[in-house]
Amino acid sequence: MSGEKTGDVVIASDGLTVTVSPDGAELRRIVDDEGRDLLWDGDPKFWTGRAPLLFPIVGAVAGGHYRVDGAEYALEKHGFARRSRFEVVETGADFVLFRLTDSDATRAVYPFAFSLEMRFEVAGHRLAMTATLTNPGEVSLPASFGFHPALRWPLPYGAERGEHVVRFDALEPEAVRTVTPDGLIAAERFTSPVEGHMLTLRDELFAVDAVIFEDVRSRGLWYGGAGGKGVRVDFPGMPDLGIWTKPGAGYLCIEPWQGMADPDGYAGDFRAKPGVVEVASGATRVFAMQMEFGVSA
C-alpha cells in the first residue's frame, strides 16, 4: 500500500484496513472496503502530519519552556510522543498495541517515569483508539493528552468540500477560543460558530488557527457532507476539542484533548495549568476516541 514504511503495522476488519507506524504510534492510512482513502496523506505542501499523538502536553508552552516542582524544562509543541519510536508490544489481525516508556531523553525534558500504551483496534467500519497512561513512579504524574487525526476534506463519499459540516451531539453555545501567533490560548473569546447542533465548515473559520471548544458539551459528533455519508466520532471523557485545518488544505483535524496550550501569560506550575491531570503513583488514566466511517448523520 502507498504511504507505508518499513516497520508499519497493518490491521484489518471486513470494513477497514488501517496502517499505523511505530514512529509516534501514528496512523498513516485508513482505507475502507471500497478502496477509499479516508485519512490525510501528509502532503508537505500543507502539513506533513497525519494523526500525531499529543503527550505530555497539548499545544505549546510559553516560550517553549514550562516549570514543574521548582525546575524549568524545554518542551516542543505537542510534546515528544509524536516524534518518539514506540515499541510494538502485541499485534493481531485486527489490533495492535504500542508502548512508549520514559528514557534518559524524555526525562531530560519531562522528569517523570511513565508508560504510555496506545491500542488501535478495528471492527467493521469502526476504529477504536485507546491510550493508557500509567505512573510507575513514586510521585504524582502530571500530563495532558490529545488525539489529532486529519480526515479528508472532502471525504470520498461524493459531497463537495463546501457541503461538509460538523453536527455536534449537544448544543454548543459557549464562546470558542483560538490561539495567539506564538501558539498560546488567546484570552479573547469569540461567539460560537455553531448554529444549533451544526458547524458549517468554511476556510475562513481557520484563518487564525484552530477553533477550540473548552469544556465541550458533546461526547461525540458527525462529520461529513450534508445529507450524505460521513464519519461518526466519539470521545468519551475528553473535555476539550480542537477543530483545525490550514485554509485550502484537503483535511480537517478533529482533535479531542485533555488539556490545551498555555493560556497567554501563564507562568504558573505545570501541575496547576488548566486541563492537566494528575495520575497517582501506581495508577492509570485512559483517553479514548472512536471513529466509524461511512455512516449517515
C-alpha positions as CSV (number, residue, x, y, z in Angstrom):
1,M,0.0,0.0,0.0
2,S,1.3,3.5,-0.8
3,G,2.3,5.5,2.2
4,E,3.6,2.5,4.2
5,K,7.1,2.5,5.6
6,T,9.3,-0.4,6.8
7,G,8.0,-1.4,10.3
8,D,4.5,-0.1,9.8
9,V,1.7,-2.4,11.1
10,V,-1.4,-3.2,9.1
11,I,-4.6,-4.3,10.8
12,A,-7.9,-5.0,9.1
13,S,-11.6,-5.9,9.5
14,D,-14.2,-6.6,6.9
15,G,-14.7,-2.8,6.6
16,L,-11.4,-1.1,7.1
17,T,-7.7,-1.6,6.5
18,V,-5.6,0.6,8.8
19,T,-1.8,1.2,8.7
20,V,0.0,2.5,11.9
21,S,3.6,3.5,12.2
22,P,5.7,2.8,15.4
23,D,7.1,6.3,14.8
24,G,4.8,8.2,17.1
25,A,2.3,5.4,17.0
26,E,0.7,7.4,14.3
27,L,-2.0,6.4,11.9
28,R,-0.7,6.5,8.3
29,R,-3.6,5.3,6.3
30,I,-7.3,4.3,6.7
31,V,-8.9,2.6,3.7
32,D,-12.4,1.3,3.6
33,D,-13.7,-1.9,1.9
34,E,-14.3,0.1,-1.4
35,G,-10.7,1.3,-1.5
36,R,-11.5,4.9,-0.4
37,D,-8.7,6.7,1.4
38,L,-10.1,8.5,4.5
39,L,-7.0,9.8,6.2
40,W,-4.9,12.8,5.0
41,D,-1.8,11.7,3.1
42,G,0.7,14.1,4.7
43,D,1.2,16.3,1.6
44,P,4.1,18.6,2.7
45,K,2.6,21.5,0.7
46,F,0.2,21.9,3.6
47,W,1.1,19.7,6.6
48,T,3.2,16.5,6.9
49,G,1.3,15.2,9.9
50,R,-1.5,12.6,9.6
51,A,-2.6,11.8,13.2
52,P,0.0,12.7,15.8
53,L,-0.4,11.8,19.4
54,L,-0.1,14.8,21.8
55,F,1.8,14.0,25.0
56,P,2.7,15.1,27.6
57,I,1.4,18.4,26.5
58,V,-1.2,19.6,24.1
59,G,-0.2,22.7,22.1
60,A,2.6,25.0,23.1
61,V,4.1,26.1,26.4
62,A,5.1,29.8,26.7
63,G,8.5,30.4,25.3
64,G,9.0,26.7,24.7
65,H,9.6,26.2,28.5
66,Y,7.5,25.1,31.5
67,R,8.0,24.9,35.2
68,V,7.2,22.0,37.4
69,D,8.2,21.3,41.1
70,G,10.6,24.2,41.2
71,A,12.6,23.4,38.0
72,E,12.3,24.6,34.4
73,Y,12.3,22.4,31.2
74,A,12.1,22.9,27.5
75,L,9.4,21.1,25.6
76,E,8.4,21.4,22.0
77,K,4.8,22.0,20.8
78,H,2.6,18.9,21.4
79,G,5.3,17.2,23.3
80,F,7.7,14.4,22.4
81,A,5.4,11.3,21.8
82,R,4.8,12.2,18.2
83,R,8.5,12.1,17.4
84,S,9.3,9.0,19.6
85,R,9.6,5.4,18.5
86,F,7.1,3.2,20.2
87,E,7.6,-0.4,20.9
88,V,5.3,-2.9,19.2
89,V,4.0,-4.9,22.2
90,E,1.4,-7.1,20.6
91,T,-0.4,-7.5,17.2
92,G,-3.3,-9.4,15.9
93,A,-5.3,-9.4,12.6
94,D,-7.5,-6.6,13.9
95,F,-5.4,-4.8,16.6
96,V,-2.0,-3.5,17.5
97,L,-0.7,-2.3,20.9
98,F,2.3,0.1,21.1
99,R,4.2,1.3,24.2
100,L,6.4,4.3,25.0
101,T,8.2,4.5,28.3
102,D,10.4,7.1,29.9
103,S,14.1,7.2,29.0
104,D,17.1,9.5,29.5
105,A,15.9,11.6,26.6
106,T,12.4,12.0,27.9
107,R,13.5,12.6,31.5
108,A,15.7,15.5,30.3
109,V,12.5,17.4,29.2
110,Y,9.8,15.7,31.4
111,P,11.2,14.4,34.7
112,F,8.8,11.6,35.3
113,A,8.5,7.9,35.0
114,F,5.6,6.9,32.7
115,S,4.3,4.2,30.4
116,L,2.0,5.2,27.6
117,E,0.3,2.4,25.7
118,M,-1.6,3.0,22.5
119,R,-4.0,0.4,21.2
120,F,-5.7,0.5,17.8
121,E,-8.5,-1.9,17.0
122,V,-10.9,-2.3,14.1
123,A,-14.3,-3.9,13.8
124,G,-16.4,-3.4,10.8
125,H,-16.1,0.2,9.8
126,R,-15.1,1.3,13.3
127,L,-11.6,2.2,14.5
128,A,-11.1,2.4,18.3
129,M,-8.0,4.2,19.7
130,T,-7.3,3.9,23.4
131,A,-4.3,5.5,25.2
132,T,-3.5,4.2,28.7
133,L,-1.1,6.3,30.7
134,T,0.4,4.5,33.8
135,N,2.5,6.0,36.5
136,P,5.2,3.6,37.7
137,G,6.9,6.3,39.7
138,E,6.7,7.4,43.3
139,V,5.4,10.9,42.7
140,S,2.2,12.0,41.0
141,L,2.4,12.3,37.2
142,P,1.1,15.5,35.7
143,A,0.1,15.3,32.0
144,S,-2.1,16.2,29.2
145,F,-3.0,14.1,26.2
146,G,-4.6,14.7,22.8
147,F,-5.7,13.0,19.6
148,H,-5.0,14.8,16.3
149,P,-6.4,12.7,13.3
150,A,-6.6,14.5,10.0
151,L,-9.6,13.2,8.0
152,R,-10.1,14.0,4.3
153,W,-11.9,17.2,3.5
154,P,-13.8,16.5,1.3
155,L,-14.5,12.9,2.4
156,P,-14.6,10.5,-0.5
157,Y,-18.3,9.9,-0.4
158,G,-19.3,12.3,-3.2
159,A,-20.2,15.5,-1.5
160,E,-18.3,18.7,-2.4
161,R,-15.9,20.3,0.0
162,G,-18.3,23.3,0.6
163,E,-21.1,20.9,1.6
164,H,-19.3,19.5,4.6
165,V,-20.5,20.1,8.2
166,V,-19.8,19.0,11.8
167,R,-23.0,18.0,13.6
168,F,-22.5,18.0,17.4
169,D,-24.5,15.7,19.7
170,A,-25.3,18.6,22.0
171,L,-25.8,22.3,21.7
172,E,-22.5,24.2,21.8
173,P,-23.5,27.8,22.5
174,E,-20.4,28.7,24.6
175,A,-17.9,31.1,23.2
176,V,-14.9,29.5,21.5
177,R,-11.2,30.2,21.7
178,T,-8.2,30.3,19.4
179,V,-4.5,30.8,19.7
180,T,-2.0,33.7,19.6
181,P,0.6,33.9,16.9
182,D,3.0,32.0,19.2
183,G,0.6,29.2,19.8
184,L,-0.8,30.0,23.2
185,I,-4.5,30.2,24.1
186,A,-5.7,33.7,23.4
187,A,-7.6,35.5,26.2
188,E,-10.3,36.7,23.9
189,R,-13.3,34.5,23.3
190,F,-15.4,34.5,20.2
191,T,-19.1,33.8,19.5
192,S,-19.6,30.2,18.8
193,P,-19.8,29.5,15.1
194,V,-22.1,26.5,15.9
195,E,-25.8,27.1,14.9
196,G,-27.9,24.7,16.9
197,H,-26.0,21.5,16.5
198,M,-24.4,22.4,13.2
199,L,-21.0,23.8,12.4
200,T,-20.8,24.7,8.7
201,L,-17.2,24.3,7.6
202,R,-15.5,27.1,5.6
203,D,-11.9,28.1,5.3
204,E,-12.3,31.5,7.0
205,L,-13.1,29.7,10.3
206,F,-9.5,28.7,10.4
207,A,-7.8,31.9,9.2
208,V,-6.2,32.3,12.6
209,D,-5.8,28.7,13.6
210,A,-7.9,26.1,15.3
211,V,-11.4,26.6,16.6
212,I,-11.2,25.5,20.3
213,F,-14.1,24.3,22.3
214,E,-13.3,24.4,26.0
215,D,-15.4,22.0,28.2
216,V,-17.2,20.8,25.1
217,R,-20.7,19.6,26.0
218,S,-20.9,16.9,23.3
219,R,-19.4,13.5,23.8
220,G,-19.4,12.9,20.1
221,L,-20.2,14.4,16.7
222,W,-20.7,13.5,13.0
223,Y,-18.6,14.9,10.2
224,G,-19.5,14.7,6.5
225,G,-21.3,16.1,3.5
226,A,-24.8,17.3,4.5
227,G,-27.3,14.7,3.5
228,G,-24.7,12.1,2.7
229,K,-22.3,9.7,4.4
230,G,-19.7,10.7,6.9
231,V,-17.7,9.8,10.0
232,R,-19.1,9.3,13.5
233,V,-16.6,10.5,16.1
234,D,-16.9,9.6,19.8
235,F,-14.6,11.0,22.5
236,P,-15.9,10.0,25.9
237,G,-14.1,11.6,28.8
238,M,-12.2,14.2,26.7
239,P,-13.2,17.6,27.9
240,D,-11.8,19.8,25.2
241,L,-12.0,19.8,21.4
242,G,-10.0,21.5,18.7
243,I,-11.1,21.6,15.0
244,W,-8.4,22.7,12.6
245,T,-7.1,22.9,9.1
246,K,-5.0,25.2,7.0
247,P,-7.2,27.2,4.7
248,G,-7.4,25.4,1.3
249,A,-6.0,22.1,2.6
250,G,-7.6,18.8,1.9
251,Y,-8.0,17.7,5.6
252,L,-10.0,18.5,8.7
253,C,-8.5,17.6,12.1
254,I,-11.0,16.7,14.8
255,E,-9.0,16.7,18.0
256,P,-10.3,15.6,21.4
257,W,-8.0,16.9,24.1
258,Q,-7.4,16.6,27.8
259,G,-5.8,20.0,28.3
260,M,-4.6,22.6,25.8
261,A,-1.8,25.1,25.2
262,D,-0.7,27.5,27.9
263,P,-3.1,30.4,28.4
264,D,-1.4,33.6,27.1
265,G,0.6,35.0,30.0
266,Y,0.6,31.8,32.1
267,A,3.6,31.5,34.3
268,G,2.5,29.0,36.9
269,D,3.5,25.5,37.7
270,F,2.6,22.8,35.2
271,R,0.6,20.9,37.8
272,A,-1.7,23.9,38.2
273,K,-2.2,24.5,34.5
274,P,-5.8,24.2,33.3
275,G,-6.5,20.8,31.9
276,V,-3.5,19.0,33.3
277,V,-4.5,15.7,35.1
278,E,-2.5,14.1,37.9
279,V,-2.0,10.3,37.8
280,A,-1.2,9.0,41.2
281,S,1.7,6.6,41.8
282,G,0.7,3.1,40.5
283,A,-2.5,4.4,38.9
284,T,-3.6,4.7,35.3
285,R,-5.6,7.1,33.2
286,V,-7.4,6.2,29.9
287,F,-8.0,8.5,27.0
288,A,-10.3,7.2,24.2
289,M,-11.5,8.1,20.7
290,Q,-13.5,6.1,18.2
291,M,-14.3,6.8,14.6
292,E,-16.9,4.9,12.5
293,F,-16.8,5.5,8.7
294,G,-19.5,5.6,6.1
295,V,-22.4,6.4,8.3
296,S,-25.2,8.9,7.9
297,A,-25.8,11.7,10.3
